[in-house]
């Protein structure tokens, strides 16, 4: 991931959290575990972060399933690599 794309993703998550500060719970879907850890550190206990690709799986062999699509539709924000 390029540095500019990384900064854009983090900035978007941060701005989204600031805008949703009064809302109940934030739901974020990420593509890989490092983005999940980063998003979770930012939102702390104000929401949940789901990852599409498990830590032991390869992103190169990943196939999107209907439940993954549902995770995207129900997420308030996404962070993809």
Contact map, one row per residue, 1 for C-alpha under 8 A:
111011000000000000000000000000000000000000000000000000000000000000000000000000001
111111000000000000000000000000000000000000000000000000000000000000000000000000000
111111100000000000000000000000000000000000000000000000000000000000000000000000000
011111110000000000000000000000000000000000000000000000000000000000000000000000000
111111111000000000000000000000000000000000000000000000000000000000000000000000000
111111111100000000000000000000000000000000000000000000000000000000000000000000000
001111111110000000000000000000000000000000000000000000000000000000000000000000000
000111111111000000000000000000000000000000000000000000000000000000000000000000000
000011111111100000000000000000000000000000000000000000000000000000000000000000110
000001111111110000000000000000000000001000000000000000000000000000000000000000000
000000111111111000000000000000000000000000000000000000000000000000000000000000000
000000011111111100000000000000000000000000000000000000000000000000000000000000000
000000001111111110000000000000000000001000000000000000000000000000000000000010100
000000000111111111000000000000000000000001000000000000000000000000000000000000000
000000000011111111100000000000000000000000000000000000000000000000000000000000000
000000000001111111110000000000000000000000000000000000000000000000000000000010000
000000000000111111111000010000000000000000100000000000000000000000000000000000000
000000000000011111111000000000000000000000000000000000000000000000000000000000000
000000000000001111111100000000000000000000000000000000000000000000000000000000000
000000000000000111111110010000000000000000000000000000000000000000000000000000000
000000000000000011111110000000000000000000000000000000000000000000000000000000000
000000000000000000111111000000000000000000000000000000000000000000000000000000000
000000000000000000011111110000000000000000000000000000000000000000000000000000000
000000000000000000000111110000000000000000000100000000000000000000000000000000000
000000000000000000000011111000000000000000000111000000000000000000000000000000000
000000000000000010010011111100000000000000100111000000000000000000000000000100000
000000000000000000000000111110000000000000000011110000000000000000000000011110000
000000000000000000000000011111000000001000000011110000000000000000000000001111100
000000000000000000000000001111100001000000000000111100000000000000000011001011100
000000000000000000000000000111111011000000000000111100000000000000000000000001110
000000000000000000000000000011111011000000000000001110000000000000000000000000111
000000000000000000000000000001111111000000000000001111100010000000000000000000011
000000000000000000000000000001111111100000000000001011100000000000000000000000000
000000000000000000000000000000011111110000000000000000000000000000000000000000000
000000000000000000000000000001111111111000000000000000000000000000000000000000110
000000000000000000000000000011111111111100000000111000000000000000000000000000000
000000000000000000000000000000001111111110000000000000000000000000000000000000000
000000000000000000000000000000000111111111000000000000000000000000000000000000000
000000000100100000000000000100000011111111100000100000000000000000000000000000000
000000000000000000000000000000000001111111111001100000000000000000000000000000000
000000000000000000000000000000000000111111110000000000000000000000000000000000000
000000000000010000000000000000000000011111110000000000000000000000000000000000000
000000000000000010000000010000000000001111111110000000000000000000000000000000000
000000000000000000000000000000000000000111111110000000000000000000000000000000000
000000000000000000000000000000000000000100111111000000000000000000000000000000000
000000000000000000000001110000000000000000111111000000000000000000000000000000000
000000000000000000000000111100000000000000111111100000000000000000000000000000000
000000000000000000000000111100000000000100001111110000000000000000000000000000000
000000000000000000000000001111000001001100000011111000000000000000000000000000000
000000000000000000000000001111000001000000000001111100000000000000000000000000000
000000000000000000000000000011111001000000000000111111000000000000000000000000000
000000000000000000000000000011110000000000000000011111000000000000010000000000000
000000000000000000000000000000111000000000000000001111101110010000000000000000000
000000000000000000000000000000011000000000000000001111111000000000000000000000000
000000000000000000000000000000011000000000000000000011111100000000000000000000000
000000000000000000000000000000000000000000000000000001111100000000000000000000000
000000000000000000000000000000000000000000000000000011111110110000000000000000000
000000000000000000000000000000000000000000000000000010111111110000000000000000000
000000000000000000000000000000010000000000000000000010001111110000000000000000000
000000000000000000000000000000000000000000000000000000000111110000000000000000000
000000000000000000000000000000000000000000000000000000001111111000000000000000000
000000000000000000000000000000000000000000000000000010001111111100000000000000000
000000000000000000000000000000000000000000000000000000000000111110000000000000000
000000000000000000000000000000000000000000000000000000000000011111011000000000000
000000000000000000000000000000000000000000000000000000000000001111111000000000000
000000000000000000000000000000000000000000000000000000000000000111111100000000000
000000000000000000000000000000000000000000000000000000000000000011111110000000000
000000000000000000000000000000000000000000000000000100000000000111111111000000000
000000000000000000000000000000000000000000000000000000000000000111111111100000000
000000000000000000000000000000000000000000000000000000000000000001111111110000000
000000000000000000000000000010000000000000000000000000000000000000111111111000000
000000000000000000000000000010000000000000000000000000000000000000011111111001000
000000000000000000000000000000000000000000000000000000000000000000001111111000000
000000000000000000000000001000000000000000000000000000000000000000000111111100000
000000000000000000000000001110000000000000000000000000000000000000000011111111000
000000000000000000000000011100000000000000000000000000000000000000000000011111000
000000000000100100000000001110000000000000000000000000000000000000000000001111100
000000000000000000000000000111000000000000000000000000000000000000000001001111110
000000001000100000000000000111100010000000000000000000000000000000000000000011111
000000001000000000000000000001110010000000000000000000000000000000000000000001111
100000000000000000000000000000110000000000000000000000000000000000000000000000111
